[in-house]
Structures are given as C-alpha cells and as structure tokens.
Amino acid sequence: MRDKKRLDLVSFNSEVEKKISRNTKNFFRTSALVSSNRLLEFENRFNVKTNDSTDLLTLGIISWYLPEEDGFLLRLELEEKIGNNLDLDWIRFVLNSKAEMLIFLQETSLWHTRDFFGNILTDNNITRLAKLVKPMFKTKKPPRRLVRRRGYKDKGSLRDISTYHDFSIRTKELKELEQRRLTSSWTTDFLRGWFYGG
C-alpha cells in the first residue's frame, strides 16, 4: 500500500486481525449453525447477496478469520461469485491463502493504508456485510405432489371450430376475420362440389 510510514507484515497482520476480531462475533447472527437441530438442515453453503468488488474483497479477508469450516464455505461461495469475471480476477489473491492475502494487501498499490482501514475494512462495513451473508438451510416444506391432468386446465373455454361464433360484441377486425373464414369455407365447399360432381 502506498504509505510513507508503511507497516511491516507483522504489524499489518495484527492491525487487520484486531479490526476483524472486534466485529466477527456477530458476523453470523443466525447462530443456528451452533444448534444441533439446524445443523442437520444446513446445506453446507452460504448465500452471498452482493456482487460489489469491494464487498467481495472484504468478505474474502474476513473468511480467513472465521472458524475454519465457515471460512472455507464462504471462500467457495466467493469463488463461485467471481466465476470467469476477469475484472474481479485480482480477488483470487485474497482467496488463495492467508499469507498470500496479507502480502497482496501490503504490497498492492490499489489503495492507500488510510483508504483501506478507513473505507474498506471498517466496523460499519463488516457489520453491513454480516447481514448479506446467510447460511442456506433445507426447506421444511413437504414436496408438492404432482397433479396429473388430461387436456387443458381451462375446461370448456375452447369451442368446436365448426360452430358459429358470435362476434357482435367484438371489434370490427374480428368480424372481418370471421367473414374471411366463412368465405374461405364457402369457396372450399363450392370447389369440392364442382370437382366431385356433388
């Protein structure tokens, strides 16, 4: 980071750890993962409701300070979010390993140290992101039974083609369409009689 009084790696690491440990207690507010009842319903994945690059970076940093399993699952979800997006490819440095993340954050020229600790890794930002990451649980709803039907659900609305349709209450275009259909049908009947001698 561009700073005249640059922190060494140990100082930078302790500063990041101090900032995160203050706020990760309420990171997963739904402490249902602790409950053995909900643990059976946990789908082993998190739903991250943001695509912002700064948010994904912050979540990647936080993931290394969460319990090991939770951090791993969060990083998997972030990898999926990044996908093949080349604009977010630099976030992979943060997701590879904790040591690589710390070196990348200290050596990068993307932010000033004040900007990093003042705008990206802030108490408010971490608290806000805690609400955007939710553990996924299996739904308790029973599976919907498939109801098999023959034909259309809308029984009775389709009329036989041969019956007359009264379009008197419809528009002029519909009347003309009905007249063309009748004319076509009369012509067909006339030609059939003419050719077959009926």
HELIX and SHEET records of a PDB file:
HELIX    1   1 LEU A    9  SER A   21  1                                  13    
HELIX    2   2 THR A   24  ASN A   26  5                                   3    
HELIX    3   3 SER A   31  LEU A   33  5                                   3    
HELIX    4   4 SER A   36  LEU A   39  1                                   4    
HELIX    5   5 SER A   53  SER A   63  1                                  11    
HELIX    6   6 GLU A   68  ILE A   82  1                                  15    
HELIX    7   7 LEU A   86  ILE A   91  5                                   6    
HELIX    8   8 ARG A   92  ASN A   96  1                                   5    
HELIX    9   9 LYS A   98  GLU A  107  1                                  10    
HELIX   10  10 THR A  113  ASP A  115  1                                   3    
HELIX   11  11 PHE A  116  ILE A  120  3                                   5    
HELIX   12  12 ASP A  123  LEU A  132  1                                  10    
HELIX   13  13 LYS A  172  TYR A  196  1                                  25    
SHEET    1   A 2 PHE A  42  VAL A  48  0                                        
SHEET    2   A 2 VAL A 133  PHE A 137 -1                                        
END                                                                             
